[in-house]
Amino acid sequence: MKFQLESSKLEFFRPDAFGFINGLKKEPPKQKMINLSIGAPNRPTPKWIVEVMKENLSNPAYHTYPPQHGAPELLEGVADWYKKR
């Protein structure tokens, strides 16, 4: 079934980023390209990560949208990582 948009104003959102990239991949390349769009994992998620996710699935605190500008803990962790490197 093809999705019909109610308003032509919503056409602005088509195609999404992945659809746009997939469209480009269908065109013959003008030069040699390496596809760095969507990757696929080549090994399973570490078991400890899966266990932590399972433990926290029922926590209502994680059933919301993330903070608009990122979680402070994550931002601090990323900043620390960059400082070390």
Summary of the structure (lengths in Angstrom):
residues: 85
radius of gyration: 19.7
end to end distance: 49.4
largest distance: 50.9
contacts: 103
relative contact order: 0.05
helix: 49%
strand: 0%
